[in-house]
């Protein structure tokens, strides 16, 4: 399908190339490359150690930039090397397209048109996963990936696994940890963390069981993806969320941030007070080292205000820790009896606390529950009064 005159004009306005990673797709490779030629001669093919007729087919396309791996290194490494070459050749954008024949090169102008409307975005082709011949494992894997991408970035997408994408080469991260299929998850999450707009645009797909060859290994690759998501979630909870919180507060000004994002946020008074209660409970509870992870997990699960919950959890910041420990041990002494009673005075040591761990843990949970409930009720009453007063003004 040749581009129209309007599409040709659009294509000429953007400095882009097309990267085609390929591994043992000799049945569909030629058809894919010929279809791309209708839209651009700027093609980089990465032959990732193919053992079929791929090398012979590529001899017919000497006009393309070609990278040949001596052994199969994984799709992620093929893309990484393709990006490096594209940057060396001074391209601004790179469109990646799979060589298994599922994508239509005629969608390339749609990517270019969209990037002109919103420059420097990372665009992911959104497939219709309900159409005929789409493998069930692909549909499930996409939903799984979409959920974790949302959890890690706060961005909701319909398709995070499509290989038909457009990357802003000068903005995406330059260093990565993964080389296989999971690379396509890592790059979009870390790009979103950098502030790059990541969005879907609709594309067409063709799943032909007679020609399509998938190299996805369900057990090995799903395990790799799960490990990657575990690392990304931990990074999100321990670094990205707190970082973004302080950046927003600093950019807006802490006073304005407090008034607009907390007191006057769109959340209901009940949700705000519940967020405070959650923060107080997590901050005082004995889950040291995991408090931030638990806080953001439960805040996301119950759809509470993460900012308010995070602020409230700082009830256990360093100057208050001795009081939290003392209160927990005192509370625990009413419910747990020890052979050697713990004397709560200035002579107490961490060894004493370790010998009375049960007393501390029980007391900490009870104290956390009581203070969380009290803070939740009190904050609800104050917020309700504040809202009523504002309405009367």
C-alpha positions as CSV (number, residue, x, y, z in Angstrom):
1,X,0.0,0.0,0.0
2,X,1.7,3.2,-1.2
3,X,1.4,6.3,0.9
4,X,-0.8,9.1,-0.3
5,X,0.7,12.5,-1.2
6,X,-0.4,13.9,2.1
7,X,1.2,11.0,3.9
8,X,4.4,11.5,1.9
9,X,4.6,15.1,3.0
10,X,4.0,14.1,6.7
11,X,6.8,11.4,6.5
12,X,9.3,13.9,5.0
13,X,8.8,16.3,7.9
14,X,10.2,13.9,10.6
15,X,13.8,12.6,10.8
16,X,13.1,8.9,11.6
17,X,14.2,5.4,10.8
18,X,12.6,1.9,11.1
19,X,14.3,-0.7,13.2
20,X,13.5,-4.4,12.4
21,X,14.8,-6.9,14.9
22,X,14.6,-10.4,13.5
23,X,15.3,-14.0,14.5
24,X,14.4,-17.0,12.3
25,X,11.4,-15.3,10.6
26,X,12.4,-16.1,7.1
27,X,8.8,-16.8,6.0
28,X,7.7,-13.3,6.7
29,X,10.9,-11.2,6.7
30,X,10.9,-10.2,3.0
31,X,7.3,-9.2,3.0
32,X,7.8,-7.0,6.0
33,X,10.9,-5.3,4.6
34,X,9.3,-4.7,1.2
35,X,6.2,-3.1,2.9
36,X,8.4,-0.7,4.9
37,X,10.2,0.4,1.7
38,X,6.9,2.0,0.5
39,X,7.3,4.5,3.4
40,X,11.0,5.0,4.0
41,X,14.4,3.8,2.9
42,X,15.8,4.5,6.3
43,X,15.8,0.9,7.7
44,X,18.1,-0.8,10.2
45,X,17.8,-4.6,10.3
46,X,19.2,-6.4,13.3
47,X,19.7,-10.1,12.6
48,X,19.9,-11.6,16.0
49,X,21.8,-14.8,15.3
50,X,19.3,-16.3,12.9
51,X,20.0,-19.9,11.8
52,X,17.5,-20.1,8.9
53,X,17.6,-18.3,5.5
54,X,17.6,-14.8,7.1
55,X,21.2,-14.0,6.1
56,X,20.5,-14.9,2.4
57,X,17.3,-12.8,2.3
58,X,19.2,-9.8,3.7
59,X,21.7,-10.0,0.9
60,X,19.0,-8.6,-1.3
61,X,18.7,-5.5,0.8
62,X,22.2,-4.0,0.7
63,X,20.7,-0.5,0.8
64,X,19.7,-1.1,4.4
65,X,21.9,-0.7,7.5
66,X,22.4,-4.2,8.8
67,X,23.6,-5.5,12.2
68,X,24.4,-9.2,12.5
69,X,24.8,-10.9,15.8
70,X,26.9,-14.0,15.8
71,X,24.6,-15.7,18.2
72,X,21.1,-15.1,19.5
73,X,21.2,-12.5,22.3
74,X,17.5,-11.7,22.7
75,X,15.1,-9.1,21.4
76,X,16.1,-6.5,24.0
77,X,19.8,-6.6,22.9
78,X,18.8,-6.4,19.3
79,X,16.7,-3.3,20.0
80,X,19.5,-1.8,22.1
81,X,22.0,-2.2,19.3
82,X,19.5,-0.8,16.8
83,X,19.0,2.3,19.0
84,X,22.7,2.8,19.3
85,X,23.1,2.7,15.5
86,X,20.2,5.0,14.9
87,X,21.6,7.6,17.3
88,X,25.0,7.3,15.6
89,X,23.2,8.0,12.3
90,X,21.6,11.1,13.9
91,X,18.0,10.0,13.6
92,X,15.6,11.8,16.0
93,X,13.0,9.0,16.2
94,X,13.0,5.2,15.6
95,X,10.0,3.1,14.8
96,X,10.3,-0.6,15.7
97,X,8.4,-3.2,13.9
98,X,8.4,-7.0,14.4
99,X,9.4,-9.2,11.5
100,X,6.8,-11.9,12.1
101,X,4.3,-10.2,9.8
102,X,1.7,-9.2,12.4
103,X,2.2,-5.5,11.8
104,X,1.2,-3.4,8.9
105,X,3.8,-0.9,7.6
106,X,0.9,1.2,6.3
107,X,0.4,2.3,10.0
108,X,3.8,4.1,9.9
109,X,2.3,7.4,8.7
110,X,-0.1,7.3,11.7
111,X,2.9,7.2,14.1
112,X,4.6,10.1,12.3
113,X,1.4,12.2,12.2
114,X,0.9,11.7,16.0
115,X,4.4,12.6,16.9
116,X,4.1,15.9,15.1
117,X,1.0,16.6,17.2
118,X,2.8,15.6,20.4
119,X,6.6,15.7,19.9
120,X,9.0,13.7,22.0
121,X,6.4,11.1,23.0
122,X,6.9,7.4,23.2
123,X,4.1,5.8,21.1
124,X,2.9,2.2,21.4
125,X,0.7,0.6,18.9
126,X,-2.5,-0.6,20.5
127,X,-3.8,-3.9,19.1
128,X,-7.3,-5.3,19.1
129,X,-6.7,-8.3,21.3
130,X,-10.2,-9.6,20.9
131,X,-10.0,-10.3,17.2
132,X,-9.7,-13.8,15.7
133,X,-6.5,-15.9,16.1
134,X,-5.1,-13.8,18.9
135,X,-3.6,-16.3,21.3
136,X,-5.2,-16.3,24.8
137,X,-1.7,-16.2,26.4
138,X,-1.0,-13.0,24.5
139,X,-4.2,-11.4,25.7
140,X,-3.6,-12.4,29.4
141,X,0.1,-11.4,29.2
142,X,-1.0,-7.9,27.9
143,X,-3.5,-7.4,30.7
144,X,-0.9,-8.5,33.3
145,X,1.7,-6.1,31.8
146,X,-0.8,-3.2,31.6
147,X,-1.7,-3.5,35.3
148,X,1.9,-3.4,36.5
149,X,2.8,-0.6,34.1
150,X,-0.1,1.4,35.7
151,X,1.1,0.5,39.2
152,X,4.7,1.5,38.4
153,X,3.9,4.8,36.5
154,X,0.3,5.8,37.2
155,X,-0.3,5.7,33.4
156,X,-3.2,3.6,32.1
157,X,-2.6,2.0,28.7
158,X,-4.6,-0.5,26.6
159,X,-1.5,-2.2,25.2
160,X,2.0,-2.3,26.7
161,X,3.4,-5.3,24.9
162,X,3.1,-4.4,21.2
163,X,6.4,-4.3,19.4
164,X,5.2,-1.6,17.0
165,X,6.4,1.6,18.6
166,X,8.0,5.0,18.1
167,X,10.8,6.0,20.4
168,X,12.3,9.5,20.9
169,X,15.9,8.5,20.6
170,X,17.5,11.4,22.4
171,X,15.2,11.2,25.4
172,X,14.9,7.5,26.3
173,X,17.4,6.0,28.9
174,X,20.8,5.0,27.5
175,X,21.6,2.2,30.0
176,X,19.5,-0.9,30.7
177,X,19.5,-4.0,32.7
178,X,17.6,-6.5,30.5
179,X,18.3,-8.1,27.1
180,X,15.3,-10.3,26.3
181,X,11.6,-9.7,25.8
182,X,11.3,-8.0,29.2
183,X,13.4,-5.1,27.8
184,X,10.3,-3.6,26.1
185,X,8.7,-3.3,29.5
186,X,11.8,-1.8,31.2
187,X,12.2,0.9,28.5
188,X,8.6,2.2,28.7
189,X,8.5,2.2,32.5
190,X,11.9,4.0,32.8
191,X,11.0,6.4,30.1
192,X,7.8,7.3,31.9
193,X,9.8,7.8,35.1
194,X,11.9,10.3,33.1
195,X,8.8,12.3,32.3
196,X,8.4,11.2,28.7
197,X,4.8,11.0,27.6
198,X,3.9,7.3,26.9
199,X,0.7,6.7,25.0
200,X,-1.1,4.3,22.7
201,X,-2.3,4.8,19.1
202,X,-4.5,2.3,17.4
203,X,-2.9,-0.1,14.9
204,X,-4.0,-3.1,12.9
205,X,-2.6,-6.6,13.4
206,X,-2.6,-9.9,11.5
207,X,-2.2,-13.2,13.4
208,X,-1.6,-15.8,10.8
209,X,-0.9,-19.2,12.5
210,X,0.5,-20.6,9.3
211,X,3.3,-18.0,9.0
212,X,3.8,-16.4,12.4
213,X,6.6,-17.8,14.5
214,X,6.8,-16.7,18.1
215,X,10.0,-17.0,20.1
216,X,8.3,-16.2,23.4
217,X,9.1,-19.0,25.9
218,X,6.2,-18.9,28.4
219,X,7.9,-20.1,31.5
220,X,11.4,-18.6,31.1
221,X,10.2,-15.2,29.8
222,X,7.3,-14.9,32.1
223,X,9.7,-15.5,35.0
224,X,12.0,-12.9,33.7
225,X,9.2,-10.4,33.3
226,X,8.0,-11.2,36.9
227,X,11.4,-10.6,38.3
228,X,11.7,-7.3,36.4
229,X,8.3,-6.1,37.6
230,X,9.3,-7.0,41.2
231,X,12.5,-4.8,40.9
232,X,10.5,-2.0,39.2
233,X,7.8,-2.1,41.9
234,X,10.3,-1.9,44.7
235,X,12.0,1.0,42.9
236,X,8.7,2.7,42.5
237,X,7.7,2.5,46.1
238,X,11.1,3.3,47.7
239,X,12.3,6.0,45.3
240,X,10.0,7.1,42.4
241,X,6.9,7.8,44.4
242,X,8.6,9.7,47.2
243,X,10.8,11.6,44.5
244,X,7.7,12.6,42.5
245,X,5.9,13.7,45.7
246,X,8.7,16.1,46.8
247,X,9.1,17.3,43.2
248,X,5.5,18.2,42.9
249,X,5.5,19.9,46.3
250,X,8.7,21.8,45.6
251,X,7.5,22.9,42.1
252,X,4.1,24.2,43.4
253,X,5.4,25.5,46.7
254,X,4.8,23.5,49.9
255,X,2.0,25.8,51.2
256,X,0.1,25.8,47.9
257,X,0.7,22.1,47.5
258,X,-0.7,21.4,51.0
259,X,-3.8,23.5,50.4
260,X,-4.6,22.4,46.8
261,X,-3.4,18.8,46.7
262,X,-4.4,17.8,50.2
263,X,-7.0,20.0,51.8
264,X,-8.8,20.8,48.6
265,X,-8.2,17.6,46.6
266,X,-11.1,16.0,44.8
267,X,-11.1,13.1,47.3
268,X,-14.0,12.9,49.8
269,X,-13.4,13.8,53.4
270,X,-13.8,10.1,54.3
271,X,-11.1,9.0,51.8
272,X,-8.8,11.7,53.2
273,X,-9.3,10.7,56.8
274,X,-8.9,7.0,55.8
275,X,-5.6,7.9,54.1
276,X,-4.5,9.6,57.3
277,X,-5.5,6.5,59.3
278,X,-3.6,4.2,56.9
279,X,-0.5,6.4,57.2
280,X,-0.6,6.5,61.0
281,X,-1.1,2.7,61.2
282,X,1.8,1.9,58.8
283,X,4.1,4.5,60.4
284,X,3.7,3.0,63.9
285,X,3.4,-0.6,63.0
286,X,6.5,-2.9,63.4
287,X,7.1,-3.4,59.7
288,X,10.4,-1.5,59.7
289,X,12.1,-1.6,56.3
290,X,8.8,-2.4,54.5
291,X,6.6,0.5,55.6
292,X,6.9,2.5,52.4
293,X,6.2,-0.6,50.2
294,X,3.2,-1.5,52.3
295,X,1.9,2.1,52.4
296,X,1.8,2.6,48.6
297,X,0.5,-1.0,48.1
298,X,-2.5,-0.6,50.4
299,X,-3.1,3.0,49.2
300,X,-3.3,1.8,45.6
301,X,-5.3,-1.2,46.6
302,X,-8.0,0.8,48.4
303,X,-7.6,3.8,46.1
304,X,-6.7,6.2,48.9
305,X,-4.8,9.4,48.7
306,X,-1.1,8.4,48.5
307,X,0.2,11.9,49.3
308,X,-1.8,12.2,52.5
309,X,-1.0,8.6,53.5
310,X,2.7,9.2,53.0
311,X,2.7,12.4,55.0
312,X,0.8,10.8,57.9
313,X,3.2,7.8,57.9
314,X,6.0,10.2,58.9
315,X,4.7,10.0,62.4
316,X,7.6,7.6,62.9
317,X,10.4,9.9,61.6
318,X,13.6,9.7,63.7
319,X,12.9,12.2,66.6
320,X,9.7,10.3,67.3
321,X,11.0,6.8,67.1
322,X,12.0,6.5,70.8
323,X,8.4,7.5,71.8
324,X,6.9,5.0,69.3
325,X,9.0,2.2,70.7
326,X,8.3,3.2,74.3
327,X,4.6,3.5,73.6
328,X,4.5,0.1,71.9
329,X,6.3,-1.7,74.7
330,X,4.1,0.0,77.3
331,X,1.0,-1.0,75.4
332,X,2.3,-4.5,74.9
333,X,3.0,-4.9,78.6
334,X,-0.8,-4.9,79.3
335,X,-1.3,-7.9,77.0
336,X,1.9,-9.9,77.1
337,X,3.5,-11.1,80.3
338,X,7.2,-11.9,80.5
339,X,9.2,-13.9,83.1
340,X,11.5,-10.9,83.4
341,X,9.5,-7.7,83.2
342,X,10.9,-5.0,80.9
343,X,11.7,-1.9,82.9
344,X,10.8,1.1,80.7
345,X,13.4,3.7,81.8
346,X,16.5,5.3,80.4
347,X,18.5,2.1,80.9
348,X,16.5,0.2,78.3
349,X,18.7,-1.3,75.5
350,X,18.0,-2.9,72.1
351,X,18.9,-6.2,73.6
352,X,16.1,-5.8,76.1
353,X,13.7,-5.0,73.2
354,X,14.9,-8.1,71.3
355,X,14.2,-10.4,74.4
356,X,10.8,-8.9,74.5
357,X,10.0,-8.9,70.8
358,X,6.5,-10.3,71.2
359,X,5.6,-7.6,73.7
360,X,6.8,-5.0,71.3
361,X,5.1,-6.4,68.2
362,X,1.8,-6.9,69.9
363,X,1.9,-3.5,71.5
364,X,3.0,-1.8,68.3
365,X,0.0,-3.3,66.4
366,X,-2.5,-2.4,69.1
367,X,-1.0,1.1,69.4
368,X,-1.0,1.6,65.7
369,X,-4.7,0.5,65.4
370,X,-5.8,2.8,68.3
371,X,-4.0,5.8,67.1
372,X,-5.0,5.2,63.4
373,X,-8.6,4.9,64.4
374,X,-8.4,8.0,66.6
375,X,-6.6,10.1,64.0
376,X,-9.0,8.9,61.3
377,X,-12.1,9.9,63.3
378,X,-10.6,13.2,64.4
379,X,-9.4,14.2,60.9
380,X,-12.8,13.3,59.5
381,X,-14.5,15.6,62.0
382,X,-12.1,18.4,61.3
383,X,-12.3,18.0,57.5
384,X,-16.1,18.0,57.6
385,X,-16.1,21.1,59.7
386,X,-13.6,22.8,57.3
387,X,-15.7,21.8,54.3
388,X,-18.9,23.1,55.9
389,X,-17.3,26.4,56.9
390,X,-16.0,26.9,53.3
391,X,-19.5,26.3,51.8
392,X,-21.0,29.0,54.1
393,X,-18.5,31.6,53.0
